[in-house]
């Protein structure tokens, strides 16, 4: 069975659009899980039905920790599941779930599969990521060529839309609780890649991403979490010299931004202090 998993943070209308973009779920073998990170958002309950299951968090757990609630629940029910994690601000233009199942039957060695992600205008928003541990560079080139392969190996995929093949895991794969928001997807892929799991991205199916304004309402918090997650990831997956050089550059950049874009500059500075305090 395919299980879709998304996280709600005052995003009921977006999730309704996402669910509505799925095929008519009568006679289809899938379930849709919503982890409710905004417990006072009663409107999300309107989406509940036989195929849509809502798990309420006690408070805002962040993206990764909220996903962990769903992953644990699904793994307990079906340790051989295919789990498609997808952002609430993404939706399908068209999707054939049987083709998704056949893909994993054809390529069972893939543990974590990112999907191509387009903007509503049809431009590529994400098609896989690389990571250079020697320089600390995290890049997102277009990995697909005119040869049109079924998939391309990569170093990481975005949490906006990716699929986990539970069959390849001896225990439930989880996000690291140290991350609240941003770079938890990068860490997730790096940890399991280091354990020998194959990470890849496909253009055989994908989603449309229309970034919501939810996180942009909290610019300072967004930049703080992003900076902290970035530094934590460099700390784990690069050498100390690279970390120090990138940290110095980040601090100088943040100080310059304080006079131009104070929320962003201060957010970066606070993210640095948060990293120092927690590590």
N, C-alpha and C positions, 0 to 999 in steps of 0.2 A: 504493500500500500504506500501511496505518497501522502506525506503529511506536510502541509504548508504551515509555517510558523512566522508570525509577525508580532511586533510590540506596539501597543497603543500608548501614546502620550498625547491625549486630547486630539486624536486623529480619526474620530469615528467616520467622518464623511469620506476621508481618503481610503480607509479600510473598506468601507461599503463599495467604493468604486473598484478597489482591488478584487473583492469577492465577486462583484458583478462582471468582472472581465474574465472570470473562469468559465469553462464550459458548463452547461446545465448539469448540475451535479447528481441528477437522478441516474441511478444505475452506474455511476462512476465510482471507482475505488479510491477515494481520497477523503481526508478530513482537514479542516482548517482550524488551527489553534491561534488564539489571540491571548497574549500575555498583557494584562491590563496594568500598566505602570502609573495610571492616574485613577486611583480607587474611587474618587468622587465624581468620575465621569460616568454617570448612569446611562448616558445615551448609547454606550457601547453594547449594553444588554439587548438593544433592539436588533442586533445582528445575530443573536444566538438562534440556532436551530439544530436539527439532527446532525448536520455536517459541520457546524461551526461551534467550537468549544472555547469558552472563555475561562482563563485562570487568572484570578486576581492576586496581584502582589500587594503586600502590606503598605508599601510606599514606592516611590520611584527608585528602582534598583539600578537604573542604567541599562544600556542595550544588552551587553553580554550576560550580565547576571539574570536579567529577565529571560533571555533565551535559554539559559541553563534550566530554569523552571520547566519550560516546555520540553527541552531535550530529555531531561530526566524522566518526565511523565511519559513521553512517547517511548523512550527506550525500555521502560518497565513494561509497557503494553506490547511493544513489538521491536525486539532487538535486531531485526533484519530490515527495518524500515528505510525508506528513502525520505529524507527530510529536506524540504526546500525552505530555507530562511529568506525572507523577503521584506524589504522596507514597506511601511504603510504608504509611502508616497511613490510607490511603483505600481504598475499594473500590466496586464497582458494585452497585447493587440490581438494575438491569437496563440493558442497553445494546444498541442495534442499530447495528452498525458500518456497515451500508449507509446508514443515515440520516446518519451522520457524513460519509461521502463525498459524499452528495447535498447536504448542507448547504454544503460548500465548492464544489461545482459551481454551486450557486445564488448563493453570495456569494463569488466568487473574490477580491474586493478585500480581504477580511479577512486580515491577515498573522498576527495573534496573537489567539487566541480563548480567553477564560476560560470556564469552565463554572460553573454554579451548584453550590454545595457545601452540603450539608445535614449536620446532626448525626444520629446514630442515632435521636434522638427526633423527627426530621422538621423541626426548626427550621432556618432559613437561617443558615449559618455565614459564607458569602461570596457576594455576587452583583455584584461589580464595585467598582472604586475610582476616586475622583476625587483630583485634586491641585491645590491652589491655590498657584501659584508666588509670588504676592504676599504670602501669609501663611505659607507653608510647611506648611499643613494637609494631611495625608494622611488621607483619610476613606474609609469603607466603607459607604455607605448602601445600602439596598435599591433597586436601579435599576429594578426591574420593577414595572409597574402592572397593573391589571386588563385592559388592552388586550392583554397577552400577545404582545409583539412577538417576532420570531424572534431578534433580537439588539439590544443597546443599545451605542452607542459609549461608551467610558470611557477613563480615563487610564492605568490599570494593572490588572493581574490578578495573583492570587496564584500562586506556584509550586506550590501544593498540587495544582492541576489546571488545566492550560492546554495549548492545542494550537497548534503552529507550522505554518504553511503554507509549506513550503520553496519553492514555486513563485514566491513573491513576492520572493525574496532572490537577489541575484546571487552572493553568497558565503555560506558557512555562518554563520548567526546564532549568536552566542556570548554567554555571560554574562561580565561583567567579572571578571577574576581578582583584583581588589582586594578583593572581597567573599568572606568565608569562609562565613558563614551569616547570613541575615536581610537583607532589603532588596535582595538581588540580583535578585529578580523585579521590584521597583519600578524599579530602574535599567535592567534589560533592556527594559522597556516604554517608559520615558522616552527612552532612546537611540534606539530604532527608531521611536518616534512622531515624534521630531525629524527623522528622515530621511524622513518622509512615510508611514510605514506605518500602517495602520488597526488600532487596538486595540479589541476589543469583548468582550462577555460574552453568553452565551446561557443560556437555561433549557430549551432543547430536549433537552439531555442533561446529566448531571452525575454527581457522586460523593457517597458518604457519607464523612464524615471523623470518625474516632475518634482524637483526639490520643493518641499513645503517650507512655509515660513516659520515653522515651530521653533527650530533651533536658532534661527536668525533673530528671534525676539529676545534672546538672551546671549548677546554677542560676547560679553565678558566671560560668562560661564562656558560658552562654546570654545573660545580660544584657550581658556585655562585647561580644560579637559584635553583638548587637542595637543597642546604643548606638553602637558604631563605625559600623555600616551606616547608621543613621539620620542621624548627623552627616555622613557622607561624601555621602549623598544630598542633604541640605540644601545642602552646600557646592557641589554640582554644579548644582542645579536651582532655587535661590532666590538672592536677593541677600544681600550681606554683612550688612546690618542685620538682616534676618530671622534669619540664621544666628546672629549674636551674641546677639540677644534670646532665642532658643530655647536657646542654649547656656548662657546665664546661668541661665535658669529650670531647666534640667536639672541644673546643678551644685548649686543650692540644694536642689532636690528630693532629689538623691542624698545630700547631707549630712544631711538630715533623716531619710532612710531608714536611714542607718547605725545609728542608735540603735534602730530598730524592726525592720528586716529587713536585717541587716548584709550578707548575701551579695548582695542586690539593690543596696543602696546602694554597696557597694564595687565591684560589677560595673560600675555606671554610671560611677563615678569612673575606674576603669581603662579603660573604653571611651573616655572623654574623652581620657585621656592617650595611648591608642593612636591616636586620631584625630590629635592634635597631633603625635605622633611620625612618623606615616606621611605626613602632608600638610605 
